[in-house]
């Protein structure tokens, strides 16, 4: 363990093995840091921060500040970061509220500089969130999603696994899994073929995904009718994932090409 004498570390904080804390970092009492994690200069981990193993927290990051929510009543909540995740400069991750009781980032994620995660956001594993992305409260992002720089996500939005959202997009509707999204208002612009191939999806799997989204976003402007057509298509794991996502999006999904 290496703790700079210029760092402020509360004696009640729970630190794992081989943790490094650089000068002027501040660690509050109700903080847990996993083995092998590096805390950079001027980073602040406030009460409720839970940091996994082998993470890197860069200068100016603030994890565990209370929610920017007037309904917050001081409940004991957390801000969690999974193993192997990198938090770059000036990222802010607020604690949860009574809704979900936590804000959480999964394992092996990358949050680039100036990202903000509001209260009760849940981010999956292997997610990349680029510079200056802002997530409002209660946002859910599934595994392997990528958000390019300056994306702004409205509260209660759900972004599906393996999706890709172009830079400077405004996300006001749910984004289904496996797709690329761009334009204003945010719209379907194709299947994330490059990302899926990088993650081991076969050509057959990708073709099934393309067939499903061709039905939903290209041939039909009515999602309910499109879903009925997709239900009639051959069963597959990909079809099940997509239908489950749409059926659990009561406020609707983003626009399609047909619109």
SERO-945200 format. One record per residue (C-alpha): residue in three letters; x, y, z. Coordinates in steps of 0.001 Angstrom, whole numbers. Layout:
residues N
+------+---------+---------+---------+
| resn |      xx |      yy |      zz |
+------+---------+---------+---------+
|  ALA |       X |       Y |       Z |
...
+------+---------+---------+---------+
***
This chain:
residues 259
+------+---------+---------+---------+
| resn |      xx |      yy |      zz |
+------+---------+---------+---------+
|  UNK |       0 |       0 |       0 |
|  UNK |    1221 |    3479 |    -875 |
|  UNK |    -544 |    6468 |     709 |
|  UNK |     968 |    9910 |     236 |
|  UNK |    1392 |   11872 |    3486 |
|  UNK |    -265 |   14743 |    1610 |
|  UNK |   -3470 |   12740 |    1074 |
|  UNK |   -6411 |   12969 |    3492 |
|  UNK |   -7597 |    9455 |    4318 |
|  UNK |  -10143 |    8912 |    7087 |
|  UNK |   -9038 |    6125 |    9455 |
|  UNK |  -12409 |    4365 |    9080 |
|  UNK |  -12067 |    3993 |    5308 |
|  UNK |  -11606 |     364 |    4218 |
|  UNK |   -8625 |     -28 |    1887 |
|  UNK |   -7596 |   -3232 |     126 |
|  UNK |   -4094 |   -4475 |    -577 |
|  UNK |   -1687 |   -2552 |   -2820 |
|  UNK |   -3890 |     546 |   -2983 |
|  UNK |   -2109 |    3726 |   -4090 |
|  UNK |   -3415 |    7135 |   -2996 |
|  UNK |   -1653 |   10142 |   -4491 |
|  UNK |   -1123 |   13622 |   -2929 |
|  UNK |   -4165 |   15758 |   -2127 |
|  UNK |   -6670 |   12958 |   -2701 |
|  UNK |   -9465 |   12912 |    -105 |
|  UNK |  -11007 |    9672 |    1165 |
|  UNK |  -14049 |    9941 |    3478 |
|  UNK |  -14949 |    7539 |    6299 |
|  UNK |  -17633 |    5404 |    4602 |
|  UNK |  -15509 |    4434 |    1615 |
|  UNK |  -14302 |    1039 |     403 |
|  UNK |  -11456 |     624 |   -2103 |
|  UNK |  -10502 |   -2737 |   -3622 |
|  UNK |   -7080 |   -4304 |   -4038 |
|  UNK |   -4650 |   -2734 |   -6485 |
|  UNK |   -6662 |     408 |   -7170 |
|  UNK |   -4926 |    3725 |   -7917 |
|  UNK |   -6433 |    6996 |   -6666 |
|  UNK |   -4937 |   10008 |   -8450 |
|  UNK |   -4115 |   13453 |   -7070 |
|  UNK |   -7085 |   15600 |   -6029 |
|  UNK |   -9614 |   12827 |   -6501 |
|  UNK |  -12381 |   12836 |   -3880 |
|  UNK |  -14173 |    9697 |   -2675 |
|  UNK |  -17065 |   10748 |    -445 |
|  UNK |  -19233 |    8699 |    1923 |
|  UNK |  -20894 |    5837 |      77 |
|  UNK |  -18172 |    5343 |   -2548 |
|  UNK |  -17480 |    1674 |   -3263 |
|  UNK |  -14534 |    1134 |   -5597 |
|  UNK |  -13599 |   -2282 |   -6988 |
|  UNK |  -10235 |   -3912 |   -7604 |
|  UNK |   -7610 |   -2579 |  -10026 |
|  UNK |   -9505 |     597 |  -10842 |
|  UNK |   -7890 |    3892 |  -11850 |
|  UNK |   -9452 |    7100 |  -10555 |
|  UNK |   -7864 |   10144 |  -12203 |
|  UNK |   -7342 |   13668 |  -10799 |
|  UNK |  -10401 |   15763 |  -10052 |
|  UNK |  -12912 |   12889 |  -10062 |
|  UNK |  -15603 |   13074 |   -7370 |
|  UNK |  -17415 |    9858 |   -6480 |
|  UNK |  -20171 |    9632 |   -3881 |
|  UNK |  -21391 |   13218 |   -3599 |
|  UNK |  -25034 |   13490 |   -2568 |
|  UNK |  -27621 |   13525 |   -5373 |
|  UNK |  -28602 |   16757 |   -7073 |
|  UNK |  -32207 |   15882 |   -6329 |
|  UNK |  -34441 |   17954 |   -4062 |
|  UNK |  -36303 |   14783 |   -3007 |
|  UNK |  -33143 |   13309 |   -1477 |
|  UNK |  -33686 |   13011 |    2274 |
|  UNK |  -30263 |   11872 |    3426 |
|  UNK |  -30871 |    8136 |    2982 |
|  UNK |  -27818 |    5871 |    3173 |
|  UNK |  -26975 |    5113 |    -444 |
|  UNK |  -23899 |    4256 |   -2486 |
|  UNK |  -21936 |    5100 |   -5622 |
|  UNK |  -20311 |    1905 |   -6887 |
|  UNK |  -17526 |    1277 |   -9417 |
|  UNK |  -16736 |   -2264 |  -10591 |
|  UNK |  -13394 |   -4014 |  -10999 |
|  UNK |  -10978 |   -2820 |  -13654 |
|  UNK |  -12877 |     356 |  -14472 |
|  UNK |  -11116 |    3606 |  -15360 |
|  UNK |  -12575 |    6941 |  -14239 |
|  UNK |  -10836 |    9844 |  -16003 |
|  UNK |  -10359 |   13477 |  -15004 |
|  UNK |  -13223 |   15411 |  -13408 |
|  UNK |  -15817 |   12647 |  -13691 |
|  UNK |  -18662 |   13016 |  -11187 |
|  UNK |  -20720 |   10061 |   -9942 |
|  UNK |  -23468 |   10954 |   -7469 |
|  UNK |  -24914 |    8566 |   -4906 |
|  UNK |  -28314 |    6951 |   -5377 |
|  UNK |  -31630 |    7912 |   -3818 |
|  UNK |  -34460 |    5867 |   -2316 |
|  UNK |  -35442 |    4798 |   -5853 |
|  UNK |  -32541 |    2401 |   -6491 |
|  UNK |  -30398 |    3091 |   -3406 |
|  UNK |  -27283 |    3222 |   -5551 |
|  UNK |  -25596 |    4583 |   -8612 |
|  UNK |  -23441 |    1860 |  -10149 |
|  UNK |  -20848 |    1442 |  -12886 |
|  UNK |  -19905 |   -2099 |  -13873 |
|  UNK |  -16548 |   -3764 |  -14452 |
|  UNK |  -14007 |   -2940 |  -17181 |
|  UNK |  -15698 |     313 |  -18156 |
|  UNK |  -14098 |    3554 |  -19337 |
|  UNK |  -15614 |    6885 |  -18318 |
|  UNK |  -13685 |    9651 |  -20069 |
|  UNK |  -13087 |   13175 |  -18774 |
|  UNK |  -15994 |   15312 |  -17535 |
|  UNK |  -18615 |   12558 |  -17647 |
|  UNK |  -21474 |   13062 |  -15180 |
|  UNK |  -23590 |   10218 |  -13795 |
|  UNK |  -26572 |   11466 |  -11823 |
|  UNK |  -28301 |    9565 |   -9028 |
|  UNK |  -29627 |    6053 |   -9598 |
|  UNK |  -27885 |    5467 |  -12932 |
|  UNK |  -26963 |    1829 |  -13536 |
|  UNK |  -24202 |    1177 |  -16091 |
|  UNK |  -23285 |   -2365 |  -17145 |
|  UNK |  -19924 |   -3975 |  -17886 |
|  UNK |  -17526 |   -3019 |  -20703 |
|  UNK |  -19312 |     277 |  -21344 |
|  UNK |  -17425 |    3214 |  -22880 |
|  UNK |  -18731 |    6717 |  -22141 |
|  UNK |  -16737 |    9399 |  -23939 |
|  UNK |  -15854 |   12945 |  -22903 |
|  UNK |  -18508 |   15293 |  -21489 |
|  UNK |  -21415 |   12852 |  -21652 |
|  UNK |  -24170 |   13709 |  -19174 |
|  UNK |  -26629 |   11161 |  -17786 |
|  UNK |  -29693 |   12426 |  -15927 |
|  UNK |  -31105 |   10386 |  -13048 |
|  UNK |  -32389 |    6809 |  -13269 |
|  UNK |  -30687 |    6007 |  -16612 |
|  UNK |  -29828 |    2370 |  -17382 |
|  UNK |  -27068 |    1438 |  -19825 |
|  UNK |  -26541 |   -2238 |  -20644 |
|  UNK |  -23260 |   -4075 |  -21299 |
|  UNK |  -20918 |   -3101 |  -24134 |
|  UNK |  -22742 |     104 |  -25083 |
|  UNK |  -20672 |    3033 |  -26408 |
|  UNK |  -21693 |    6686 |  -26067 |
|  UNK |  -19592 |    9163 |  -28024 |
|  UNK |  -18668 |   12612 |  -26732 |
|  UNK |  -21198 |   15241 |  -25631 |
|  UNK |  -24168 |   12881 |  -25610 |
|  UNK |  -26946 |   13995 |  -23246 |
|  UNK |  -29344 |   11376 |  -21882 |
|  UNK |  -32740 |   12266 |  -20428 |
|  UNK |  -33874 |   10753 |  -17109 |
|  UNK |  -35338 |    7226 |  -16968 |
|  UNK |  -33882 |    6269 |  -20375 |
|  UNK |  -32735 |    2708 |  -21112 |
|  UNK |  -29884 |    2121 |  -23574 |
|  UNK |  -29542 |   -1457 |  -24788 |
|  UNK |  -26510 |   -3734 |  -24930 |
|  UNK |  -24000 |   -3393 |  -27771 |
|  UNK |  -25556 |    -144 |  -28970 |
|  UNK |  -23594 |    2815 |  -30323 |
|  UNK |  -24744 |    6432 |  -29945 |
|  UNK |  -23131 |    9094 |  -32128 |
|  UNK |  -21516 |   12172 |  -30610 |
|  UNK |  -23617 |   15170 |  -29524 |
|  UNK |  -26842 |   13154 |  -29658 |
|  UNK |  -29820 |   13975 |  -27455 |
|  UNK |  -31342 |   10764 |  -26115 |
|  UNK |  -35032 |   11207 |  -25235 |
|  UNK |  -36307 |    7700 |  -26062 |
|  UNK |  -35020 |    4227 |  -25280 |
|  UNK |  -32315 |    2877 |  -27595 |
|  UNK |  -32711 |    -861 |  -28340 |
|  UNK |  -29778 |   -3304 |  -28255 |
|  UNK |  -27367 |   -3915 |  -31154 |
|  UNK |  -28116 |    -660 |  -33027 |
|  UNK |  -26377 |    2533 |  -34108 |
|  UNK |  -28223 |    5751 |  -33275 |
|  UNK |  -27681 |    9278 |  -34603 |
|  UNK |  -29417 |   12374 |  -36046 |
|  UNK |  -31874 |   14765 |  -34408 |
|  UNK |  -34286 |   13584 |  -33241 |
|  UNK |  -32346 |   10437 |  -32402 |
|  UNK |  -33005 |    7736 |  -35002 |
|  UNK |  -31978 |    4272 |  -36081 |
|  UNK |  -29105 |    4387 |  -38587 |
|  UNK |  -28268 |     698 |  -38779 |
|  UNK |  -27025 |   -2275 |  -36808 |
|  UNK |  -23731 |   -1930 |  -34926 |
|  UNK |  -22083 |   -4515 |  -37181 |
|  UNK |  -18472 |   -3508 |  -36467 |
|  UNK |  -18961 |   -3658 |  -32709 |
|  UNK |  -20801 |   -6979 |  -32861 |
|  UNK |  -18072 |   -8603 |  -34969 |
|  UNK |  -15403 |   -7377 |  -32569 |
|  UNK |  -17275 |   -9123 |  -29754 |
|  UNK |  -17574 |  -12452 |  -31544 |
|  UNK |  -21051 |  -12321 |  -33058 |
|  UNK |  -21312 |  -14561 |  -36115 |
|  UNK |  -22500 |  -13416 |  -39532 |
|  UNK |  -25636 |  -15526 |  -38983 |
|  UNK |  -26432 |  -13755 |  -35712 |
|  UNK |  -25852 |  -10335 |  -37274 |
|  UNK |  -28069 |  -11220 |  -40245 |
|  UNK |  -30901 |  -12183 |  -37864 |
|  UNK |  -30529 |   -8874 |  -36009 |
|  UNK |  -30575 |   -6947 |  -39297 |
|  UNK |  -33730 |   -8782 |  -40416 |
|  UNK |  -35492 |   -7918 |  -37163 |
|  UNK |  -34590 |   -4247 |  -37252 |
|  UNK |  -35420 |   -4002 |  -40948 |
|  UNK |  -38937 |   -5024 |  -39946 |
|  UNK |  -39094 |   -2616 |  -37011 |
|  UNK |  -37342 |     476 |  -38312 |
|  UNK |  -37385 |     350 |  -42125 |
|  UNK |  -40550 |   -1405 |  -43322 |
|  UNK |  -42905 |    -110 |  -40647 |
|  UNK |  -43658 |    3202 |  -38988 |
|  UNK |  -45958 |    1525 |  -36467 |
|  UNK |  -43939 |    -244 |  -33769 |
|  UNK |  -46836 |   -2347 |  -32499 |
|  UNK |  -47494 |   -3758 |  -35966 |
|  UNK |  -43771 |   -4329 |  -36498 |
|  UNK |  -43492 |   -6221 |  -33213 |
|  UNK |  -46281 |   -8572 |  -34278 |
|  UNK |  -44370 |   -9277 |  -37490 |
|  UNK |  -41178 |   -9942 |  -35510 |
|  UNK |  -43038 |  -12344 |  -33206 |
|  UNK |  -43937 |  -14349 |  -36309 |
|  UNK |  -40257 |  -14638 |  -37278 |
|  UNK |  -38186 |  -17718 |  -36297 |
|  UNK |  -37198 |  -17845 |  -32652 |
|  UNK |  -33638 |  -16842 |  -31729 |
|  UNK |  -31837 |  -15447 |  -28678 |
|  UNK |  -31432 |  -12128 |  -30470 |
|  UNK |  -35142 |  -11903 |  -31233 |
|  UNK |  -35952 |  -12581 |  -27588 |
|  UNK |  -33589 |   -9867 |  -26344 |
|  UNK |  -34997 |   -7276 |  -28749 |
|  UNK |  -38644 |   -8100 |  -28037 |
|  UNK |  -38063 |   -8054 |  -24278 |
|  UNK |  -36452 |   -4630 |  -24564 |
|  UNK |  -39309 |   -3163 |  -26616 |
|  UNK |  -41986 |   -4725 |  -24413 |
|  UNK |  -40316 |   -3121 |  -21387 |
|  UNK |  -40162 |     351 |  -22974 |
|  UNK |  -43603 |    1795 |  -22114 |
|  UNK |  -42551 |    5303 |  -23152 |
|  UNK |  -41401 |    4099 |  -26549 |
|  UNK |  -38177 |    3624 |  -28483 |
|  UNK |  -36285 |    5955 |  -30789 |
|  UNK |  -37419 |    6773 |  -34315 |
|  UNK |  -36825 |    4576 |  -37347 |
|  UNK |  -35828 |    5317 |  -40928 |
|  UNK |  -39431 |    4953 |  -42066 |
|  UNK |  -40391 |    7957 |  -39917 |
+------+---------+---------+---------+
***
